[in-house]
Amino acid sequence: MEEDLIYMKMAGRGTVLTVMSVAHSLNHSIFLVLPPLLLLIVAETGIPLGTLGLIASLGYLSYGVGALFGGYLSDKLGEVRVISLCLLFSGISVMVMMLWGDLLGFAISFLLMSGWASLYHPAANSFLSKAFPGKMAASMGLHGVGGSIGQVFAPVFAAFVGIRYGWRYPFLALAALSVVSAILMSRVGVETSATGSEHSSKTKLSELFRIPDLRKVFLFNISTGLFFRGIELFFPTYLAQVKGFSIEAAALASSLVLGVGILGQYVGGRGTDRFGARNVILGSAVGVSAGLVLLQYLPFSLSSVGLFIGIYGVGIFASQPAGSALAGLVTPKDKRGFVYGILFFLTFGLGSFSAWLATVVVNQSGLDAAFQIMWLLSLTSIVAALVLPKVRTRDEGLEPPVGTGLIRP
């Protein structure tokens, strides 16, 4: 463990976390620009909304499935190298869209972006869990905060640039920044996957699935994946067509959700260290479901949307550092990258099912029905949170014993 700390001191903890926060922001922003652009793409290309929803669902599936490979590669090749490659090639993939602008070109480009971008989160979370011992949840929260600051502006940026210059150009701008970030990330002189662990390569993959508390964490991530992407994909369109918002106002509301999410990430990280991951996750799950009820059933649009932004935004983002820290504590260190890949797949890969289901319901019954279904599915996350283990979120540099994986209070 000493060698890990020496490497981080040489590189500078603040610099490393800043670069990773920028990378985190861009990794999400290439997806966040799509929802505000849906109606513009339909108007310019004539592609049906349902077809765009299907392409987005396949992209989200690729984003989740690819995380399994990202976790494995980060354990084998090193986290920094994997992060650099994913930023570089997800950015380059946008050129397909720019050069071949019909339905097939958009689909190929979006799927390539999704696949390469999928490598980021398991590598980043594995890196943070090893490089910031004792402050795992806090570092993940700050990583989320830094990423969210950039993400806040993605929907508004997409609407502004898309309306004035065309829907492809928001993707192009983010692609250029991704390539620059890949170059910066490749200059970070930190590797943790092969340093400082006495237990390196000793944990068999089959043993991971026999850890009861890790299976409970998997269950919670599955429950989140059932509704998260469906809400994200259609929220701006819901506001425009159901609540009467303009495209610009709907995009601003999406950005505000992410802005409130900055507070959620901070609260989740700090709250986990103080109150425990399970308590933070349970409160977050309750808040998410309550926010969806207020959005749909309060009679005044502005008040319902405002309350939704505040409650849902804090809830959905506060659970992220809490869940990541909890997963790190119940997972042997030499397999954290792989486990984070599984968790990301369960949330975002299965999230493609959520986007697909929402698309089907929108086509058959409308946006109101789709959001009602998403609310019902959100209730499963409350049940899943109730069975999560109670553990301290202090990483003392020790490997959790396989079979329990816990540091108990």
FENJOKA-V24693 format. One record per residue. N is the residue number from 0. RES is the residue in one letter. PHI is phi in whole degrees, -180 to 180 (999 if undefined). NEAR is the number of other ideal C-beta (glycine too) atoms within 12 Angstrom. D_CENTER is the distance of its C-alpha to the mean C-alpha in whole Angstrom. Layout:
n:N res:RES phi:PHI near:NEAR d_center:D_CENTER
n:N res:RES phi:PHI near:NEAR d_center:D_CENTER
//
This chain:
n:0 res:M phi:999 near:25 d_center:28
n:1 res:E phi:-60 near:14 d_center:30
n:2 res:E phi:-65 near:23 d_center:30
n:3 res:D phi:-56 near:33 d_center:26
n:4 res:L phi:-65 near:22 d_center:27
n:5 res:I phi:-62 near:17 d_center:30
n:6 res:Y phi:-60 near:28 d_center:27
n:7 res:M phi:-66 near:32 d_center:25
n:8 res:K phi:-65 near:17 d_center:28
n:9 res:M phi:-65 near:17 d_center:29
n:10 res:A phi:-80 near:26 d_center:26
n:11 res:G phi:93 near:17 d_center:25
n:12 res:R phi:-61 near:26 d_center:23
n:13 res:G phi:-64 near:16 d_center:22
n:14 res:T phi:-65 near:20 d_center:22
n:15 res:V phi:-61 near:36 d_center:20
n:16 res:L phi:-66 near:32 d_center:17
n:17 res:T phi:-66 near:25 d_center:18
n:18 res:V phi:-61 near:35 d_center:17
n:19 res:M phi:-69 near:44 d_center:14
n:20 res:S phi:-65 near:34 d_center:13
n:21 res:V phi:-63 near:35 d_center:14
n:22 res:A phi:-61 near:48 d_center:12
n:23 res:H phi:-61 near:42 d_center:9
n:24 res:S phi:-60 near:38 d_center:10
n:25 res:L phi:-67 near:45 d_center:11
n:26 res:N phi:-60 near:48 d_center:9
n:27 res:H phi:-83 near:42 d_center:7
n:28 res:S phi:-65 near:44 d_center:10
n:29 res:I phi:-65 near:47 d_center:12
n:30 res:F phi:-93 near:42 d_center:10
n:31 res:L phi:-73 near:40 d_center:11
n:32 res:V phi:-77 near:46 d_center:14
n:33 res:L phi:-70 near:47 d_center:15
n:34 res:P phi:-54 near:46 d_center:16
n:35 res:P phi:-68 near:43 d_center:18
n:36 res:L phi:-94 near:46 d_center:20
n:37 res:L phi:-56 near:44 d_center:20
n:38 res:L phi:-68 near:33 d_center:24
n:39 res:L phi:-68 near:35 d_center:25
n:40 res:I phi:-65 near:37 d_center:24
n:41 res:V phi:-60 near:23 d_center:26
n:42 res:A phi:-66 near:18 d_center:29
n:43 res:E phi:-83 near:21 d_center:29
n:44 res:T phi:-103 near:26 d_center:29
n:45 res:G phi:79 near:12 d_center:30
n:46 res:I phi:-68 near:28 d_center:27
n:47 res:P phi:-61 near:19 d_center:27
n:48 res:L phi:-58 near:31 d_center:24
n:49 res:G phi:-64 near:25 d_center:23
n:50 res:T phi:-67 near:23 d_center:23
n:51 res:L phi:-63 near:36 d_center:21
n:52 res:G phi:-62 near:37 d_center:19
n:53 res:L phi:-67 near:29 d_center:20
n:54 res:I phi:-62 near:36 d_center:19
n:55 res:A phi:-61 near:43 d_center:15
n:56 res:S phi:-63 near:38 d_center:15
n:57 res:L phi:-66 near:31 d_center:16
n:58 res:G phi:-64 near:40 d_center:14
n:59 res:Y phi:-65 near:45 d_center:11
n:60 res:L phi:-64 near:31 d_center:13
n:61 res:S phi:-61 near:37 d_center:13
n:62 res:Y phi:-62 near:48 d_center:10
n:63 res:G phi:-81 near:43 d_center:10
n:64 res:V phi:-64 near:29 d_center:13
n:65 res:G phi:-62 near:39 d_center:13
n:66 res:A phi:-62 near:48 d_center:11
n:67 res:L phi:-62 near:32 d_center:14
n:68 res:F phi:-72 near:33 d_center:16
n:69 res:G phi:-61 near:47 d_center:14
n:70 res:G phi:-65 near:44 d_center:15
n:71 res:Y phi:-64 near:28 d_center:18
n:72 res:L phi:-66 near:32 d_center:19
n:73 res:S phi:-66 near:45 d_center:18
n:74 res:D phi:-69 near:38 d_center:20
n:75 res:K phi:-93 near:24 d_center:23
n:76 res:L phi:-102 near:24 d_center:22
n:77 res:G phi:107 near:28 d_center:21
n:78 res:E phi:-66 near:46 d_center:17
n:79 res:V phi:-62 near:39 d_center:18
n:80 res:R phi:-63 near:30 d_center:20
n:81 res:V phi:-67 near:44 d_center:17
n:82 res:I phi:-61 near:51 d_center:15
n:83 res:S phi:-62 near:38 d_center:18
n:84 res:L phi:-65 near:35 d_center:18
n:85 res:C phi:-67 near:46 d_center:15
n:86 res:L phi:-66 near:44 d_center:15
n:87 res:L phi:-63 near:32 d_center:19
n:88 res:F phi:-80 near:29 d_center:19
n:89 res:S phi:-67 near:46 d_center:16
n:90 res:G phi:-69 near:38 d_center:18
n:91 res:I phi:-62 near:26 d_center:21
n:92 res:S phi:-61 near:37 d_center:20
n:93 res:V phi:-65 near:40 d_center:20
n:94 res:M phi:-62 near:24 d_center:24
n:95 res:V phi:-61 near:27 d_center:24
n:96 res:M phi:-64 near:38 d_center:23
n:97 res:M phi:-70 near:24 d_center:26
n:98 res:L phi:-89 near:17 d_center:29
n:99 res:W phi:-139 near:18 d_center:28
n:100 res:G phi:-91 near:25 d_center:27
n:101 res:D phi:-89 near:19 d_center:28
n:102 res:L phi:-58 near:22 d_center:26
n:103 res:L phi:-66 near:18 d_center:26
n:104 res:G phi:-64 near:24 d_center:25
n:105 res:F phi:-63 near:37 d_center:22
n:106 res:A phi:-64 near:29 d_center:21
n:107 res:I phi:-62 near:26 d_center:22
n:108 res:S phi:-62 near:35 d_center:20
n:109 res:F phi:-66 near:40 d_center:17
n:110 res:L phi:-69 near:32 d_center:17
n:111 res:L phi:-65 near:32 d_center:18
n:112 res:M phi:-57 near:47 d_center:15
n:113 res:S phi:-63 near:42 d_center:12
n:114 res:G phi:-63 near:32 d_center:14
n:115 res:W phi:-68 near:39 d_center:14
n:116 res:A phi:-64 near:50 d_center:11
n:117 res:S phi:-64 near:47 d_center:10
n:118 res:L phi:-74 near:46 d_center:12
n:119 res:Y phi:-69 near:55 d_center:10
n:120 res:H phi:-63 near:50 d_center:8
n:121 res:P phi:-63 near:50 d_center:10
n:122 res:A phi:-67 near:49 d_center:13
n:123 res:A phi:-67 near:53 d_center:11
n:124 res:N phi:-67 near:48 d_center:11
n:125 res:S phi:-63 near:51 d_center:15
n:126 res:F phi:-59 near:50 d_center:16
n:127 res:L phi:-64 near:48 d_center:15
n:128 res:S phi:-66 near:48 d_center:17
n:129 res:K phi:-93 near:46 d_center:20
n:130 res:A phi:-87 near:45 d_center:20
n:131 res:F phi:-124 near:40 d_center:20
n:132 res:P phi:-64 near:32 d_center:22
n:133 res:G phi:86 near:25 d_center:23
n:134 res:K phi:-134 near:30 d_center:20
n:135 res:M phi:-61 near:42 d_center:17
n:136 res:A phi:-64 near:47 d_center:16
n:137 res:A phi:-64 near:34 d_center:17
n:138 res:S phi:-67 near:40 d_center:16
n:139 res:M phi:-68 near:50 d_center:12
n:140 res:G phi:-65 near:44 d_center:13
n:141 res:L phi:-67 near:32 d_center:14
n:142 res:H phi:-59 near:46 d_center:12
n:143 res:G phi:-68 near:47 d_center:9
n:144 res:V phi:-61 near:37 d_center:12
n:145 res:G phi:-59 near:35 d_center:13
n:146 res:G phi:-66 near:39 d_center:10
n:147 res:S phi:-68 near:42 d_center:10
n:148 res:I phi:-58 near:28 d_center:14
n:149 res:G phi:-71 near:36 d_center:14
n:150 res:Q phi:-65 near:40 d_center:11
n:151 res:V phi:-54 near:33 d_center:14
n:152 res:F phi:-87 near:32 d_center:16
n:153 res:A phi:-62 near:43 d_center:14
n:154 res:P phi:-63 near:41 d_center:16
n:155 res:V phi:-65 near:34 d_center:19
n:156 res:F phi:-58 near:34 d_center:19
n:157 res:A phi:-63 near:43 d_center:19
n:158 res:A phi:-66 near:37 d_center:21
n:159 res:F phi:-63 near:25 d_center:24
n:160 res:V phi:-71 near:27 d_center:24
n:161 res:G phi:-63 near:34 d_center:24
n:162 res:I phi:-67 near:23 d_center:27
n:163 res:R phi:-89 near:14 d_center:29
n:164 res:Y phi:-122 near:19 d_center:28
n:165 res:G phi:119 near:22 d_center:27
n:166 res:W phi:-69 near:34 d_center:23
n:167 res:R phi:-75 near:33 d_center:23
n:168 res:Y phi:-72 near:26 d_center:23
n:169 res:P phi:-60 near:39 d_center:20
n:170 res:F phi:-64 near:43 d_center:18
n:171 res:L phi:-63 near:31 d_center:21
n:172 res:A phi:-62 near:28 d_center:21
n:173 res:L phi:-68 near:40 d_center:17
n:174 res:A phi:-64 near:36 d_center:18
n:175 res:A phi:-62 near:24 d_center:21
n:176 res:L phi:-66 near:31 d_center:19
n:177 res:S phi:-64 near:41 d_center:17
n:178 res:V phi:-64 near:29 d_center:20
n:179 res:V phi:-62 near:22 d_center:21
n:180 res:S phi:-65 near:38 d_center:18
n:181 res:A phi:-62 near:35 d_center:19
n:182 res:I phi:-65 near:21 d_center:22
n:183 res:L phi:-64 near:25 d_center:22
n:184 res:M phi:-65 near:40 d_center:19
n:185 res:S phi:-66 near:24 d_center:22
n:186 res:R phi:-90 near:19 d_center:24
n:187 res:V phi:-74 near:35 d_center:23
n:188 res:G phi:-87 near:20 d_center:25
n:189 res:V phi:-132 near:37 d_center:23
n:190 res:E phi:-136 near:33 d_center:23
n:191 res:T phi:-123 near:42 d_center:22
n:192 res:S phi:-68 near:38 d_center:22
n:193 res:A phi:-116 near:24 d_center:26
n:194 res:T phi:-125 near:24 d_center:27
n:195 res:G phi:75 near:24 d_center:28
n:196 res:S phi:-110 near:28 d_center:28
n:197 res:E phi:-74 near:18 d_center:31
n:198 res:H phi:-108 near:22 d_center:29
n:199 res:S phi:-56 near:23 d_center:27
n:200 res:S phi:64 near:17 d_center:27
n:201 res:K phi:-97 near:15 d_center:29
n:202 res:T phi:-93 near:31 d_center:27
n:203 res:K phi:-79 near:16 d_center:27
n:204 res:L phi:-61 near:25 d_center:24
n:205 res:S phi:-62 near:10 d_center:26
n:206 res:E phi:-70 near:23 d_center:27
n:207 res:L phi:-59 near:33 d_center:23
n:208 res:F phi:-79 near:22 d_center:23
n:209 res:R phi:-97 near:18 d_center:26
n:210 res:I phi:-85 near:30 d_center:24
n:211 res:P phi:-58 near:20 d_center:24
n:212 res:D phi:-73 near:34 d_center:22
n:213 res:L phi:-70 near:41 d_center:19
n:214 res:R phi:-63 near:26 d_center:20
n:215 res:K phi:-68 near:31 d_center:19
n:216 res:V phi:-65 near:43 d_center:16
n:217 res:F phi:-57 near:34 d_center:15
n:218 res:L phi:-62 near:30 d_center:17
n:219 res:F phi:-64 near:41 d_center:15
n:220 res:N phi:-64 near:43 d_center:11
n:221 res:I phi:-62 near:32 d_center:13
n:222 res:S phi:-63 near:37 d_center:14
n:223 res:T phi:-68 near:47 d_center:11
n:224 res:G phi:-64 near:42 d_center:11
n:225 res:L phi:-69 near:37 d_center:14
n:226 res:F phi:-133 near:42 d_center:13
n:227 res:F phi:-60 near:47 d_center:10
n:228 res:R phi:-69 near:41 d_center:10
n:229 res:G phi:-62 near:43 d_center:14
n:230 res:I phi:-68 near:43 d_center:14
n:231 res:E phi:-60 near:46 d_center:11
n:232 res:L phi:-66 near:43 d_center:13
n:233 res:F phi:-106 near:46 d_center:17
n:234 res:F phi:-59 near:48 d_center:17
n:235 res:P phi:-62 near:42 d_center:18
n:236 res:T phi:-67 near:42 d_center:21
n:237 res:Y phi:-61 near:39 d_center:21
n:238 res:L phi:-65 near:38 d_center:22
n:239 res:A phi:-71 near:31 d_center:25
n:240 res:Q phi:-96 near:24 d_center:26
n:241 res:V phi:-103 near:25 d_center:27
n:242 res:K phi:-94 near:29 d_center:27
n:243 res:G phi:81 near:15 d_center:29
n:244 res:F phi:-79 near:27 d_center:26
n:245 res:S phi:-75 near:18 d_center:27
n:246 res:I phi:-60 near:32 d_center:24
n:247 res:E phi:-65 near:26 d_center:24
n:248 res:A phi:-67 near:23 d_center:24
n:249 res:A phi:-65 near:37 d_center:21
n:250 res:A phi:-65 near:40 d_center:19
n:251 res:L phi:-63 near:31 d_center:20
n:252 res:A phi:-62 near:40 d_center:19
n:253 res:S phi:-62 near:48 d_center:15
n:254 res:S phi:-66 near:36 d_center:15
n:255 res:L phi:-66 near:33 d_center:17
n:256 res:V phi:-58 near:44 d_center:14
n:257 res:L phi:-69 near:42 d_center:12
n:258 res:G phi:-64 near:28 d_center:15
n:259 res:V phi:-64 near:33 d_center:15
n:260 res:G phi:-61 near:44 d_center:12
n:261 res:I phi:-60 near:34 d_center:13
n:262 res:L phi:-63 near:30 d_center:16
n:263 res:G phi:-61 near:39 d_center:13
n:264 res:Q phi:-62 near:46 d_center:12
n:265 res:Y phi:-66 near:32 d_center:15
n:266 res:V phi:-62 near:34 d_center:17
n:267 res:G phi:-63 near:46 d_center:14
n:268 res:G phi:-67 near:40 d_center:15
n:269 res:R phi:-70 near:27 d_center:19
n:270 res:G phi:-65 near:32 d_center:19
n:271 res:T phi:-64 near:47 d_center:18
n:272 res:D phi:-65 near:33 d_center:21
n:273 res:R phi:-95 near:19 d_center:23
n:274 res:F phi:-110 near:24 d_center:23
n:275 res:G phi:100 near:30 d_center:21
n:276 res:A phi:-64 near:47 d_center:18
n:277 res:R phi:-61 near:35 d_center:19
n:278 res:N phi:-64 near:29 d_center:21
n:279 res:V phi:-65 near:42 d_center:18
n:280 res:I phi:-65 near:48 d_center:15
n:281 res:L phi:-63 near:32 d_center:18
n:282 res:G phi:-62 near:31 d_center:19
n:283 res:S phi:-65 near:44 d_center:15
n:284 res:A phi:-63 near:41 d_center:16
n:285 res:V phi:-63 near:28 d_center:19
n:286 res:G phi:-63 near:35 d_center:18
n:287 res:V phi:-61 near:44 d_center:16
n:288 res:S phi:-65 near:34 d_center:19
n:289 res:A phi:-64 near:28 d_center:21
n:290 res:G phi:-62 near:38 d_center:19
n:291 res:L phi:-67 near:39 d_center:19
n:292 res:V phi:-64 near:24 d_center:23
n:293 res:L phi:-64 near:28 d_center:24
n:294 res:L phi:-60 near:40 d_center:22
n:295 res:Q phi:-90 near:33 d_center:24
n:296 res:Y phi:-117 near:19 d_center:28
n:297 res:L phi:-70 near:20 d_center:29
n:298 res:P phi:-71 near:11 d_center:31
n:299 res:F phi:-99 near:14 d_center:31
n:300 res:S phi:-60 near:24 d_center:28
n:301 res:L phi:-64 near:19 d_center:27
n:302 res:S phi:-69 near:16 d_center:27
n:303 res:S phi:-67 near:29 d_center:25
n:304 res:V phi:-68 near:35 d_center:22
n:305 res:G phi:-63 near:24 d_center:23
n:306 res:L phi:-67 near:29 d_center:22
n:307 res:F phi:-60 near:39 d_center:19
n:308 res:I phi:-57 near:36 d_center:18
n:309 res:G phi:-68 near:28 d_center:19
n:310 res:I phi:-78 near:33 d_center:18
n:311 res:Y phi:-66 near:45 d_center:15
n:312 res:G phi:-60 near:40 d_center:13
n:313 res:V phi:-67 near:37 d_center:14
n:314 res:G phi:-63 near:43 d_center:14
n:315 res:I phi:-69 near:47 d_center:10
n:316 res:F phi:-91 near:47 d_center:9
n:317 res:A phi:-66 near:46 d_center:12
n:318 res:S phi:-72 near:53 d_center:11
n:319 res:Q phi:-69 near:49 d_center:8
n:320 res:P phi:-65 near:46 d_center:11
n:321 res:A phi:-64 near:50 d_center:13
n:322 res:G phi:-67 near:55 d_center:12
n:323 res:S phi:-66 near:49 d_center:11
n:324 res:A phi:-66 near:50 d_center:15
n:325 res:L phi:-61 near:49 d_center:16
n:326 res:A phi:-62 near:56 d_center:15
n:327 res:G phi:-63 near:47 d_center:16
n:328 res:L phi:-73 near:47 d_center:20
n:329 res:V phi:-100 near:44 d_center:20
n:330 res:T phi:-120 near:49 d_center:20
n:331 res:P phi:-57 near:38 d_center:23
n:332 res:K phi:-61 near:42 d_center:22
n:333 res:D phi:-75 near:34 d_center:23
n:334 res:K phi:-124 near:42 d_center:20
n:335 res:R phi:-65 near:46 d_center:17
n:336 res:G phi:-59 near:48 d_center:15
n:337 res:F phi:-64 near:38 d_center:16
n:338 res:V phi:-66 near:48 d_center:15
n:339 res:Y phi:-63 near:51 d_center:12
n:340 res:G phi:-64 near:45 d_center:12
n:341 res:I phi:-62 near:40 d_center:13
n:342 res:L phi:-61 near:46 d_center:11
n:343 res:F phi:-66 near:46 d_center:8
n:344 res:F phi:-62 near:36 d_center:10
n:345 res:L phi:-64 near:38 d_center:11
n:346 res:T phi:-81 near:44 d_center:8
n:347 res:F phi:-98 near:45 d_center:7
n:348 res:G phi:-69 near:41 d_center:11
n:349 res:L phi:-67 near:36 d_center:13
n:350 res:G phi:-62 near:44 d_center:10
n:351 res:S phi:-64 near:40 d_center:13
n:352 res:F phi:-63 near:31 d_center:16
n:353 res:S phi:-61 near:43 d_center:14
n:354 res:A phi:-65 near:46 d_center:15
n:355 res:W phi:-65 near:32 d_center:18
n:356 res:L phi:-62 near:35 d_center:19
n:357 res:A phi:-61 near:45 d_center:19
n:358 res:T phi:-63 near:35 d_center:20
n:359 res:V phi:-62 near:22 d_center:23
n:360 res:V phi:-66 near:29 d_center:24
n:361 res:V phi:-59 near:35 d_center:24
n:362 res:N phi:-66 near:21 d_center:26
n:363 res:Q phi:-95 near:14 d_center:29
n:364 res:S phi:-130 near:16 d_center:28
n:365 res:G phi:103 near:20 d_center:27
n:366 res:L phi:-68 near:34 d_center:24
n:367 res:D phi:-58 near:22 d_center:25
n:368 res:A phi:-64 near:23 d_center:25
n:369 res:A phi:-63 near:38 d_center:22
n:370 res:F phi:-73 near:41 d_center:20
n:371 res:Q phi:-66 near:27 d_center:23
n:372 res:I phi:-64 near:31 d_center:21
n:373 res:M phi:-62 near:45 d_center:18
n:374 res:W phi:-65 near:31 d_center:19
n:375 res:L phi:-60 near:24 d_center:21
n:376 res:L phi:-69 near:35 d_center:18
n:377 res:S phi:-66 near:39 d_center:17
n:378 res:L phi:-64 near:25 d_center:20
n:379 res:T phi:-65 near:28 d_center:19
n:380 res:S phi:-70 near:40 d_center:16
n:381 res:I phi:-66 near:29 d_center:19
n:382 res:V phi:-63 near:21 d_center:21
n:383 res:A phi:-65 near:32 d_center:19
n:384 res:A phi:-66 near:39 d_center:18
n:385 res:L phi:-65 near:22 d_center:22
n:386 res:V phi:-99 near:23 d_center:23
n:387 res:L phi:-66 near:40 d_center:20
n:388 res:P phi:-73 near:34 d_center:22
n:389 res:K phi:-96 near:26 d_center:24
n:390 res:V phi:-138 near:35 d_center:23
n:391 res:R phi:-75 near:27 d_center:24
n:392 res:T phi:-104 near:46 d_center:21
n:393 res:R phi:-99 near:25 d_center:23
n:394 res:D phi:-91 near:37 d_center:23
n:395 res:E phi:-96 near:15 d_center:27
n:396 res:G phi:80 near:25 d_center:26
n:397 res:L phi:-106 near:20 d_center:28
n:398 res:E phi:-77 near:31 d_center:26
n:399 res:P phi:-68 near:36 d_center:26
n:400 res:P phi:-67 near:19 d_center:28
n:401 res:V phi:-64 near:27 d_center:27
n:402 res:G phi:115 near:18 d_center:28
n:403 res:T phi:-120 near:21 d_center:27
n:404 res:G phi:70 near:35 d_center:24
n:405 res:L phi:-119 near:31 d_center:25
n:406 res:I phi:-112 near:29 d_center:26
n:407 res:R phi:-85 near:17 d_center:28
n:408 res:P phi:-69 near:15 d_center:29
//
